[in-house]
């Protein structure tokens, strides 16, 4: 429909994808819709929820995942009058999207503050997900701003099953960048989260958190870029895994040199190779990253030549070999959204 946007995509089954998006529903309301697409037949657009209190933002958008035939969707819902006072809600469908449950809030702090930039990933147990999100419960200002408020943004995690029971809550990092997308995946060792960290002197490089043998730990296993920036760049990392192999892609503008980078791990995220630069001049980031073979990932980003913007994609071998840059589409300049990729069967889907 007219005005649709804030799209997300995730694999579903062996050869299809789920796509979710917001669409205006009139009188200040929006509908969160989704469709299942196999690349051939036109999908039926179904409604997950329609509300007038969604938090609708170009950078912090809803998502949908298929956890072994059980669909989970998340969105942000306003709490109180503050501009940035909203909660992370999750709903479930046990009949592949025909009906949806009432939603639950994944955090229990009850603070009118920013909670968002959530990443959902199916767990090994069918019908359950892990979810990581940025949580502003320790920030002051009653939801009135991002880094203009006092206190620190935190990174947190929980697990949700098909009955919407919430378990395994954990704080992963007590000080992170305020509004950069997170990325979560499951490795052979367990859940893995990549995010933009924030040091005391405003270095905002990429951090990782891993749960190994039941315990969470953060790490600076990725090479330090040294990007010092007084304010969130709204430009987080993305990651994917296949077996023990992990790839993390991100944008940096350290020393005023923009670059899209990727680093590989062969030990489930315990250590990483030296980062490889995929793009520089004109790159503005907004990356995504998917394994397309055991030894190869596809990475997308936005590039702007000051006249027009393009969605680019490049495949990279785990040995560092760079394949040619491809153009997916030309897009308007400005805050148009975040391109997303998904692999299903032998096809790469982009939204």
C-alpha positions in Angstrom: 0.0 0.0 0.0 1.0 3.7 -0.3 3.5 4.8 2.3 4.7 1.3 3.1 8.2 1.0 4.5 10.4 -0.1 7.4 10.8 -3.5 5.8 12.5 -6.6 7.2 13.2 -10.0 5.7 14.0 -13.5 7.1 14.3 -17.0 5.7 11.3 -19.3 6.1 11.5 -23.0 5.4 13.7 -24.3 2.6 13.0 -21.9 -0.2 10.9 -18.9 1.0 11.2 -15.7 3.0 9.0 -13.7 5.4 8.8 -10.0 4.8 7.3 -7.6 7.3 6.6 -3.9 6.9 4.6 -0.9 8.3 1.8 0.5 6.3 -0.4 3.6 7.1 -3.9 2.6 8.3 -5.5 6.0 8.5 -6.1 8.5 11.4 -2.6 8.2 12.7 -2.6 4.4 12.9 -0.3 1.9 11.2 -0.6 -1.8 10.4 2.3 -4.1 10.8 1.9 -6.5 7.9 3.8 -9.5 6.6 3.9 -11.9 3.6 5.6 -15.2 2.8 7.3 -15.1 -0.6 8.8 -18.0 -2.5 10.1 -15.9 -5.4 7.4 -17.0 -7.7 3.8 -16.5 -6.5 2.6 -13.2 -5.2 2.3 -13.3 -1.4 -0.8 -12.6 0.6 -0.3 -9.5 2.8 -1.6 -10.3 6.3 -1.9 -8.1 9.3 0.0 -8.8 12.5 -1.4 -5.8 14.4 -2.9 -2.3 13.8 -2.3 0.4 16.4 -2.1 4.1 16.8 0.8 3.9 19.4 3.5 2.1 17.4 6.9 3.9 17.6 7.6 4.3 13.8 11.1 5.2 12.9 13.3 4.7 9.8 16.1 3.1 11.8 14.3 1.0 14.4 11.9 -1.1 12.6 9.8 -4.3 13.4 10.9 -7.8 12.4 9.5 -11.3 11.9 11.2 -14.7 12.2 10.3 -18.3 11.5 11.3 -20.5 14.5 10.5 -24.0 13.1 7.0 -23.1 11.9 6.2 -20.8 14.8 6.3 -17.2 13.7 7.5 -14.4 16.1 7.2 -10.7 15.4 8.4 -7.7 17.4 7.6 -4.1 17.3 8.0 -0.9 19.4 5.1 0.5 21.3 4.9 3.9 23.0 4.9 4.2 26.8 3.9 7.6 28.1 4.3 11.0 26.5 8.1 11.0 26.0 9.4 11.0 22.4 11.7 8.1 23.2 9.7 6.3 25.8 8.7 2.9 24.2 8.9 -0.8 24.9 9.9 -3.9 22.9 6.8 -6.1 22.3 6.7 -9.6 20.9 3.8 -11.6 19.6 3.6 -15.2 18.3 1.6 -17.1 15.7 1.4 -20.8 16.1 -0.5 -21.3 12.8 2.0 -19.7 10.4 0.5 -16.2 10.5 -3.2 -16.9 10.3 -3.7 -15.6 13.8 -1.5 -13.7 16.2 -1.4 -13.6 20.0 -1.6 -10.5 22.2 1.9 -9.1 22.7 4.2 -9.2 25.7 6.9 -6.8 26.7 10.3 -8.5 26.8 11.8 -6.4 29.6 10.4 -6.0 33.1 11.8 -2.6 34.2 8.7 -0.5 33.6 10.8 2.6 33.0 9.5 5.1 30.4 12.7 5.1 28.4 14.0 3.9 25.0 14.0 0.2 24.4 14.6 -0.9 20.9 17.0 -2.0 18.1 16.0 -5.6 18.8 17.3 -8.7 17.0 15.4 -11.9 17.0 16.9 -15.3 16.2 15.4 -18.8 16.3 17.0 -21.0 18.9 18.0 -24.6 18.3 14.9 -25.7 20.1 11.9 -25.3 17.7 9.3 -22.7 18.7 11.6 -20.5 20.7 13.7 -17.4 20.0 16.5 -15.4 21.6 16.1 -11.6 21.5 18.7 -8.9 22.1 17.9 -5.2 22.4 19.2 -1.9 23.5 17.7 -0.9 26.9 17.6 2.6 28.3 16.3 1.9 31.8 19.4 3.4 33.3 19.2 6.6 31.3 17.5 9.8 32.7 15.2 12.2 31.0 11.9 10.3 30.9 12.4 9.2 27.3 13.1 12.7 26.0 16.3 11.9 24.0 19.1 9.5 23.0 22.6 10.5 24.0 21.3 13.9 25.2 20.0 12.2 28.4 22.2 11.2 31.3 23.0 7.6 32.2 24.0 4.8 29.8 22.3 2.6 27.3 22.6 -1.1 28.0 22.5 -4.2 25.9 20.2 -7.0 27.2 19.0 -10.5 26.2 16.2 -12.9 26.9 14.5 -16.0 25.5 10.9 -16.3 24.5 9.0 -19.5 23.8 5.7 -20.2 21.9 3.7 -19.6 25.0 5.4 -16.2 25.3 7.1 -17.2 28.5 10.3 -15.1 29.0 13.4 -16.7 30.4 17.2 -16.3 30.7 17.2 -12.5 31.1 20.7 -11.0 31.1 22.5 -7.7 30.8 25.3 -8.2 28.3 26.9 -4.7 28.3 26.3 -1.8 30.7 27.3 1.0 28.2 26.7 0.9 24.5 25.9 3.3 21.6 22.4 4.5 22.0 20.7 3.9 18.6 22.7 1.5 16.4 21.2 -1.7 15.1 22.2 -4.9 16.9 22.9 -8.3 15.2 22.3 -11.7 16.8 22.9 -15.2 15.6 23.4 -18.7 16.9 26.8 -20.3 16.5 27.9 -23.8 17.4 28.9 -22.4 20.8 25.6 -20.6 21.5 24.1 -17.1 21.1 26.3 -14.3 19.7 25.5 -10.6 19.5 27.4 -7.9 17.6 26.7 -4.2 18.5 28.2 -0.8 18.5 30.0 -0.2 21.8 30.7 3.1 23.5 33.8 3.8 25.6 34.2 6.5 28.2 36.1 8.7 25.7 33.4 8.2 23.0 35.1 5.5 20.9 32.2 3.7 19.2 33.6 0.6 17.7 32.0 -2.8 17.3 31.7 -5.1 20.3 30.6 -8.7 20.6 29.0 -10.7 23.4 28.9 -14.5 23.4 27.3 -17.1 25.6 29.6 -20.1 26.0 28.8 -22.9 28.5 25.9 -21.0 29.9 27.9 -17.8 30.7 27.9 -14.4 28.8 31.0 -12.5 28.2 31.8 -9.4 26.1 35.0 -9.2 24.0 36.9 -6.8 21.8 38.0 -9.7 19.5 37.3 -7.4 16.5 40.1 -5.1 15.5 39.8 -1.6 17.0 38.8 1.1 14.4 39.1 4.0 16.9 36.1 5.8 15.6 35.6 8.7 18.0 32.2 10.4 17.5 30.2 12.5 19.9 26.8 11.1 19.1 25.4 7.9 17.8 25.9 7.3 14.0 22.8 5.2 13.7 24.8 2.6 11.8 25.2 -0.7 13.5 26.8 -4.0 12.5 25.2 -7.2 11.0 26.4 -10.7 11.2 25.8 -14.3 10.2 27.1 -17.8 11.0 27.4 -21.2 9.4 28.7 -23.9 11.6 31.8 -22.6 13.4 32.2 -19.8 10.8 31.1 -16.3 11.8 31.1 -13.1 9.7 30.6 -9.6 11.1 30.2 -6.6 8.8 30.1 -3.0 9.8 30.6 0.6 8.8 33.2 3.0 10.3 34.3 6.5 9.6 37.4 6.5 11.8 39.8 9.4 10.9 37.1 10.7 8.5 37.6 7.7 6.2 34.4 5.9 5.5 34.6 2.1 5.0 32.5 -1.0 5.0 34.5 -3.8 6.7 34.1 -7.5 7.3 35.9 -9.9 9.6 35.7 -13.7 9.8 35.9 -16.1 12.7 36.5 -19.9 12.4 36.0 -20.6 16.1 32.4 -19.5 16.7 33.3 -16.0 17.4 36.1 -16.5 19.8 38.7 -14.8 17.6 38.5 -12.9 14.3 40.7 -12.3 11.3 42.1 -8.9 10.3 39.2 -6.9 8.9 38.8 -6.6 5.1 37.6 -3.3 3.5 34.9 -3.8 1.0 34.0 -0.3 0.1 35.3 3.2 0.9 34.6 6.4 -1.1 30.9 7.1 -1.1 30.0 4.3 1.4 27.4 5.4 4.0 27.0 2.0 5.6 23.6 0.5 6.7 25.1 -3.0 6.1 23.7 -6.5 6.0 25.5 -9.8 5.9 24.5 -13.4 5.0 26.5 -16.6 4.4 25.7 -17.9 0.9 28.1 -20.9 1.0 30.4 -22.4 3.6 33.3 -20.2 2.4 31.4 -17.1 1.1 29.3 -14.3 2.4 27.2 -11.6 0.7 27.4 -8.1 2.2 25.1 -5.2 1.2 25.5 -1.5 1.9 24.4 2.0 0.7 26.7 4.1 -1.3 26.1 7.8 -2.2 28.0 9.7 -4.9 26.4 13.0 -4.0 24.0 12.7 -6.9 22.2 9.4 -6.3 22.4 6.6 -3.8 22.7 2.9 -4.6 22.3 -0.4 -2.8 25.5 -2.3 -3.5 26.3 -5.9 -2.7 29.6 -7.8 -2.8 30.4 -11.4 -2.1 33.6 -12.1 -0.1 35.4 -15.5 0.4 36.5 -16.4 3.9 40.1 -16.4 2.6 39.7 -12.6 1.9 39.1 -12.8 -1.9 36.8 -10.0 -3.0 34.3 -10.7 -5.8 33.0 -7.8 -8.0 30.7 -5.2 -6.6 27.1 -5.5 -7.8 24.3 -2.9 -7.8 21.0 -4.1 -6.5 19.1 -0.9 -7.0 19.2 2.9 -7.2 17.4 4.6 -4.4 16.6 8.2 -3.3 19.2 9.9 -1.2 18.6 10.5 2.5 17.1 8.3 5.2 15.3 5.8 3.0 15.8 2.8 5.3 18.1 -0.1 5.9 18.4 -2.7 3.1 18.2 -6.3 4.3 19.3 -9.6 2.8 18.1 -13.2 3.4 19.3 -16.5 1.9 16.7 -19.1 1.3 17.4 -22.2 -0.8 19.9 -21.0 -3.5 18.4 -17.5 -3.8 19.4 -14.2 -2.2 16.4 -12.0 -1.4 16.8 -8.3 -0.8 14.3 -5.9 0.6 
